[in-house]
């Protein structure tokens, strides 16, 4: 997929590398929810977060925005699971062709986490799934599976 990374995004990626010694594959500045979303190279998540989240806190102070991080995965399903963490995704159903993907969580408490305040986590999933794999997220649903 084609991802356009602008000057500001490159600067933010470099800031992350300097502060955390980790590598971001992508950076999305989401003005709607006043946040910066980093897609972190697989295996670098611990470095990026830092001990007790120290690196995230330092980065938030430097950039003046809320920081969110998602670990990259080669498989679209794994990537979606990573996007919705810490909510527990139990199933992903793909629509016909490039139709929307529905995401199922197991517990009612995970539904709120997956949706996020004012739908911010669903929006993050939509942005990233489109950017990396070219499909959209439809709905996040509570599964009836036991």
C-alpha positions in Angstrom: 0.0 0.0 0.0 1.1 3.5 -0.7 1.7 5.6 2.4 2.6 9.3 2.1 4.7 10.4 5.0 5.1 14.2 5.2 7.8 16.3 6.7 6.1 16.6 10.1 5.5 12.8 10.3 9.2 12.2 9.4 10.2 14.6 12.1 8.0 12.8 14.7 9.4 9.4 13.6 13.0 10.7 14.0 12.0 12.1 17.5 10.8 8.7 18.5 14.0 7.0 17.2 16.2 9.5 19.2 14.2 9.3 22.4 13.5 5.5 22.4 16.0 3.8 20.1 13.0 2.1 18.4 11.9 2.2 14.8 8.5 3.5 13.6 7.3 2.3 10.2 4.7 4.9 10.0 3.3 7.9 11.9 -0.2 9.3 11.6 -1.1 12.8 13.0 -4.7 12.6 13.9 -5.9 16.1 14.6 -9.5 15.0 15.1 -8.5 13.2 18.3 -5.4 15.3 19.0 -3.0 12.4 18.9 0.0 10.9 17.1 -0.3 7.2 16.2 3.0 5.3 15.6 3.2 2.0 13.9 6.2 0.3 15.6 8.4 -2.2 13.9 7.7 -5.8 15.1 9.8 -6.5 18.2 10.5 -2.9 19.1 7.3 -2.2 21.2 9.1 -2.7 24.6 11.8 -0.2 23.6 9.2 2.2 22.2 7.1 2.2 25.4 9.9 2.1 27.9 10.0 1.2 31.5 6.5 1.9 33.0 5.6 3.9 29.9 8.4 6.5 30.4 9.2 6.9 26.7 5.6 7.5 25.9 5.4 10.2 28.6 8.6 11.9 27.4 7.4 11.8 23.8 4.0 13.3 24.8 5.9 16.1 26.6 8.1 16.8 23.6 5.4 16.7 21.0 2.5 18.1 23.1 0.1 15.5 21.9 -1.2 12.1 23.1 0.9 9.3 21.8 -0.5 5.9 20.8 1.5 2.9 19.5 0.6 -0.1 17.5 3.0 -3.0 16.8 3.1 -3.9 13.1 2.3 -7.4 11.9 2.6 -8.9 8.4 -0.8 -10.6 8.6 -3.8 -8.2 8.4 -5.6 -10.2 11.2 -2.7 -10.0 13.6 -2.3 -6.3 12.8 -6.0 -5.7 13.7 -5.6 -7.6 16.9 -2.6 -5.4 17.7 -4.5 -2.2 16.9 -7.3 -3.1 19.3 -5.0 -4.1 22.2 -5.7 -4.4 25.2 -9.2 -5.4 24.1 -9.3 -9.2 23.4 -10.3 -9.7 19.8 -11.6 -13.3 19.3 -12.7 -13.2 15.7 -12.4 -11.2 12.5 -14.9 -11.6 9.7 -14.0 -10.3 6.3 -16.8 -8.9 4.1 -17.1 -10.0 0.4 -14.3 -8.7 -1.9 -12.8 -5.7 -0.1 -15.9 -5.2 2.0 -15.6 -4.0 5.6 -14.1 -6.2 8.2 -16.1 -6.8 11.4 -14.2 -7.3 14.6 -15.6 -9.4 17.5 -14.6 -9.1 21.1 -15.3 -11.6 23.8 -16.3 -9.6 26.9 -18.6 -6.6 27.2 -15.8 -4.7 29.0 -13.6 -5.2 25.8 -16.3 -3.6 23.7 -15.8 -0.2 25.3 -12.0 -0.5 25.1 -12.2 -1.5 21.4 -14.5 1.3 20.5 -12.7 3.9 22.6 -13.9 7.3 23.7 -16.0 8.9 21.0 -15.0 6.0 18.7 -11.3 6.9 18.7 -10.0 3.3 18.6 -12.3 2.3 15.7 -11.1 5.4 13.8 -7.5 4.4 14.5 -8.2 0.9 13.2 -9.9 2.3 10.1 -6.9 4.7 9.3 -4.3 2.0 9.8 -6.1 -0.9 8.1 -6.7 1.3 5.1 -3.1 2.6 5.0 -1.4 -0.8 5.4 -3.8 -3.3 3.8 -6.3 -1.4 1.8 -9.5 -2.5 3.6 -11.9 -0.9 6.0 -13.2 -1.8 9.4 -17.0 -2.1 9.6 -18.1 -2.6 13.1 -16.8 -3.8 16.4 -19.3 -6.3 17.9 -19.7 -8.4 21.0 -19.6 -12.1 20.1 -22.0 -14.7 21.4 -19.2 -17.3 21.4 -18.6 -19.0 24.7 
